[in-house]
Amino acid sequence: MSIYTTIQNPEETRLEGSPGSMAALSSLSVDILTTFASLTSRHPTTLRSTILPFLLIPRRTHNLALKTTPYFHRRRFSVSATATTSAPQTDESDLTTKIPPDNRIPATIITGFLGSGKTTLLNHILTADHGKRIAVIENEYGEVDIDGSLVAAKTAGAEDIVMLNNGCLCCTVRGDLVRMIADLVNKKKDKFDHIVIETTGLANPAPIIQTFYAEDQVFNDVKLDGVVTLVDAKHALLHLDEVKPKGVVNEAVEQIAYADRVIVNKTDLVGEQEIDSLVQRIRNINRMANLKRTQYGKVDLDYVLGIGGFDLERLFSTLVTSQLNCNIWRFWLTFANLLRIESAVSDEDRKEDHASHDHDHHHHDEHDHKHGISLHSQLLLNACFGYLLCHSCDNIMADHKACGCYHADHHDGHHSHDHTHDPGVSSVSIVCEGSLDLEKANIWLGTLLMERSEDMYRMKGLLSVQGMDERFVFQGVHDIFQGSPERLWGPDEPRMNKIVFIGKNLDAQELEKGFKACLL
Ligand SMILES: Nc1nc2c(ncn2[C@@H]2O[C@H](COP(=O)(O)OP(=O)(O)OP(=O)(O)O)[C@@H](O)[C@H]2O)c(=O)[nH]1
């Protein structure tokens, strides 16, 4: 039998053609979800082509300002279900046992603000003894590839390292990511068991996550396993507290909001109290992710790989299990609520509300906070159901143009994505031959950072230093910088300097002039 329902409002759900008794409704809801869950896991494509298409087609209708209007699209849900009202469901029903395994390749997204320790964690994963064959996709913000060579140099573990340097994964090179994953799968499927994607430090993870559900080429072969977010214990608050202009995304907040696992890294650089207040701040943004404190990204690998954070089976079985005793009205209500993607990101009121909660639960912070469905799962449903969240105005809409805040600059065809990065933040890359006078370079950098360390988010370079046979790796995050010799220069290798600065209001000419003045 078919059930048709129109969701108008979470408080006002109407059923048509359904049996009248609550008991019947209750078992029906289970049947619907069983069907849904098994279809989801067994035939991801089938699910999308038989059920979701009905739901996927975005309609240019209303502008849904969730904060002010508790209104949802009128959307006709059609779900086929065998309404076996005679077989009563029990609380012990274990729906997950009916779900066959999902054999798609798992993918992990490593994200975190600039310099938080993503590459350090990646190297830890790649050099650890886990028996997994890992393909790596690296995305760098600057035009010059520094991380790629640092990862490649240190690892024997990676099956494949592919670089995406010509833009940010969350916007301009999303298409490249899709092609790259499709390429990896088509040509080397049997050569790796896991894909790890390191985003730039300025990536907004939401559109990257959506790629895993919106693109058939990816969805059919790869499943998103989890989002791991690194947080720099010393500098994170600086970025989390930064007030951005309306419509500009705060990437540091977004990265935490979408995490399954948060790693508070660099705890050696700060005291316990600072870490505690940072953890509290993180909890205000994301109460559901697991959290660990570390140095140099040293975490157990099962904390970051094989998380199962985005399993559709898990999501739907959570829904089912939580609804076993409830009637179908409540089921739809829950479902409707899931579509209500609430931006944890800029809701200062909620932050206040949870401050006391976080304080009370302080000692449990780093353990289990899974009392609900996480933001990424909401995003998953969001992706499945064809809604988009506009970060410019916090509206949910069926397509970009349906958003009331439609602006050509961020919704146009060339640069269409649902967020805008801070235009004041940019990168300056310098590539030049020659050898550096290390002492001069030290003085220049020291002065630069004394004057501008807040604005200087990240510096990294592969340098040729006078009198040194090795490449010199230079790393800087705000006021902390360090350098060390790496591998030997090759006999025929030109001694090129490559250095990238990322920060706010950077003056490219001034930086280039300063750097070149340190060359001999
Ligand atoms: N003191 C300290 N330094 C760390 C720790 N983890 C990483 N670092 C250093 O921090 C710097 C940045 O680390 P990366 O791993 O390159 O950071 P990232 O997030 O990949 O940087 P981007 O890709 O540029 O955003 C490097 O110099 C690391 O050695 C830590 O726990 N403590």
The ligand as an ORCA input file, in Angstrom:
! r2SCAN-3c Opt
* xyz 0 1
  N      54.198     22.420     19.416
  C      53.452     21.664     18.602
  N      53.549     21.831     17.284
  C      52.786     21.040     16.496
  C      51.913     20.057     16.995
  N      51.307     19.452     15.964
  C      51.780     20.019     14.851
  N      52.675     20.975     15.156
  C      53.417     21.852     14.247
  O      52.527     22.826     13.723
  C      52.919     23.196     12.411
  C      51.745     23.016     11.460
  O      51.421     21.645     11.396
  P      50.735     21.005     10.113
  O      50.488     19.581     10.403
  O      51.502     21.322      8.899
  O      49.386     21.828     10.090
  P      48.277     21.801      8.939
  O      46.975     21.899      9.607
  O      48.479     20.676      8.024
  O      48.620     23.156      8.201
  P      47.896     23.710      6.883
  O      47.786     22.578      5.919
  O      48.816     24.770      6.376
  O      46.598     24.258      7.291
  C      54.099     22.291     12.076
  O      55.263     23.010     12.339
  C      53.967     21.138     13.042
  O      55.177     20.508     13.350
  C      51.835     19.901     18.417
  O      51.081     19.102     18.965
  N      52.629     20.741     19.169
*
